[in-house]
Amino acid sequence: MTNGMGALAAHLSYTTPEHREGCTAQGWQVGYRIHTTVRESSYSGHSCPLDADDSGACGHGDSYEALVVRMYCPKCGAATQLNAELPSAPRVFDTTRLGMGIKPRRCGEVWIYQGPPPQLGILLDPPKPPQWYLVARRNALQLTPEDVVGAIEPDIGPRGGDCYTVSYGLTELPAPAFGERPTPLFGRNSRLDDLYFTTVTAAARWLAENAPASAEAGRAV
């Protein structure tokens, strides 16, 4: 089980560029380019065991594939450019496959956000049902950790039937290196208390009423 990590990865820790003060535009013009380029010096000093037997076998040499992503606002002129080295080939998705950008469903005082479906490795296959759901306290285009109540994911119950479990108690795993973002994760899962749910709605309602309080052990819903 993943304890909702897929839903967290789909909805948290993304940054949106800021428009200039007074700009009323909401969106951005976005484009990207992948091209072959060389490092600033003719020889970077890079060495790799792969090159010992086959010169040029290493992909981290002086020539490399670069990715440039540009986001700009034609109204106020604000712009952001992102650069990356050796990107994988871009894949065309829709919001169902990304598990974000889909209108959340209200359930009482919380909102249920769809997470990504299982990744089968074949892009053109029909998407499967979402593997995770994220439960938040508000309806927003971009969520923050403070918004998150918990996550819901499919599971197998004590008697072998299909059901759902919930993860809650959001915390952060310390970043491995200075300057990196910590990794958000949940500290608790309802399986620990033998607590299972028959529907996504029932699980969301329990989270709304109980998270981050501890579950009552042994209770079935």
N, C-alpha and C positions, 0 to 999 in steps of 0.2 A: 504494500500500500504506500501511497505517496504523501498522505497527510495534506492534501490540497496544494502541494508545491506547484503543480501545473497552473492552477488558477491564480496563484500569487504572481507567478512569472508572467502571466498574460496581462495582468492589470496593474502591477505596481512597479515602481522604480524607473518609470519613463519620464523624460523631461520635455516640456513644451517650450519652444522659443517664445520670447516676449515681444509684443509690438511696442512701438514707441509711444510715449505718453500722449494721450488724446486720440489715438487711433481707435476707430470703432470696428475695424475689420475683425472677423472671427477666425478665418482660415489662412492657409499659406499656399503658395505655389511651390510644388516640390518636384525635383528632378534628380536623376542620378546618372553617373557615367563610370564605366569600368575601362581602364586603358593601361597599356604597358608603359612603364616609365623606368628611369634609372635613379640611383641615389645621387646625392649632391656631389660626392667625390667619385672619381673614376674607379677607386678601389676602396671598399668600405672596411677592409680588414677582417671581414667575416670568414670563418673557416668552418668546415663541416666534414665529418668522417665520410659522408656520402661522396664527396668530391675526390677522395683519395683514389678510388677505383674508376670513377666515371666523372670527368670534369664537367661541371655544369649540372650534375644530377640534383644538387640541392636547390630548392626553390627559394632560398633566402639570400641569394647572391645580390650582385649589384643591379640587376634588372628584376623587376617584380610587377605584379598586377596591382593596380591601385583603384580604390573606390572613392568617388567624390559624390556626396549628397548635398544638394543646395535647397534651402528653404528660404523664401523671401516673400515680403508683402508688397505688392505693387502700389498700395495706398500710402503707406508711411515710410517705406524704404528699408525697414528692418530686415536683416538677413543673417542666416546662420549657414556655415559650411562645415561639413563633417568629412574627415579623411580617414581611410582605413587601408591597411596593407593586406594583400592576399585574401580578398573576400571570396566566399563561395559564390557560385553562380546565383543570381537573384531568382527567386521562385515567385510565380504569380499565385496569390491566394485570394480568398474572399474573407469577409469578417467571420463567417462560420468556422473556417479552418484555423484562423488566428485565435478564436475564442475571445475576441474583444470587438468593440464597436457595435454590438448588438444591443438594442434597447432592453434595459433590465426590467424584470417583472416584479411588481410590488406584492409583498406578502405582509400584511399588517403594518408594523412600524419599520420593516426592513425591506431591502431590495435584493433580488436574486439576479446575479450576473452570470451569464453563460461563460464557461471556460472552454478550452480547446478540446476537440474530440481525440480519440486515440489516433496516433500517427501510424498508418499502415505502410507508408513508404511509396504509395502510388497516388500521385497527385489527382488524377482524374477519377478515382473511385468516389462514389457518393459518400459524403461525410457521415460518420457514425454519430450516435447520440453523444452529447458532451460527456467527457470523462470527469470533469470537475465543475462545480458551481461555487462562486464566491458570494458571500452574503455581506452586504454593507448597510450602513445606517442612512445613506442618502443616494439620490440619483444624480450622478455627476459624469461628465465626459472623461475625467481623469481622477482616479481614486488616490487617496493617501493611506498610509498604515492606520491612521486614526479613524478612518471610515470603516475599516474591516471588522466584522463581527466574527466570522469564521468561514469555513469551507465545507462543502458537501461532496462526497464521492461515492460511487457504487461499491458495494461490498457483498459478501456472502454471509448470511446470518448463521446462527448457531445450528439451525436445522437444515442448512444447505440451500435455503431460498435466497432469492435476490432481495437486496435491501440497500440502505444507505447508512453511512456513518458520517459523523461531523468532526472536524478539527477546529480548535479554538485556542484562545490564549496566545495571541500573536506576540512574538518576540523577535529578536534579531541575533543571528549568528555573527560574532565579531569578524570583521574583514581580515583576510589573510595578510594583507600588506597595507601600510600607511597610505591613506589617500583613496583606497578603494571603498566602495559602498558595502555596508554590512548586508548580509542575506536575510530577508524576512522568512520566518518559519513559525509553525504552530507548535506550542509546547504540550498540547493535550489532544487526545483522540478518544471518542466515545466508546471505542472497542475495549478500552481499558476498564470500563464500567459495565460491559455487556449491554450497552445501550445502542439499539439499532432502530431504523426508521423505515416505514414502508413506502414513503413518497418524499420527493424533494421538498414539497410544501411543509410536511410535518417536521422535517429536519430543520428547515428555516425558522419555523415557529419556535422550536425548542431553543435554537440559538438566540433568537430575539428575547426569550424569557430568561435564559439561564447563563449565557456567555457574558463575562468570563467566569461565572460561578461554576463550581465543580458539579459534575453530574451525580445523580443519585444512583448508586451501584445497583445493578441487577434489574433495573426497570426497563420494560419493553414498551415501545410506542407503536 
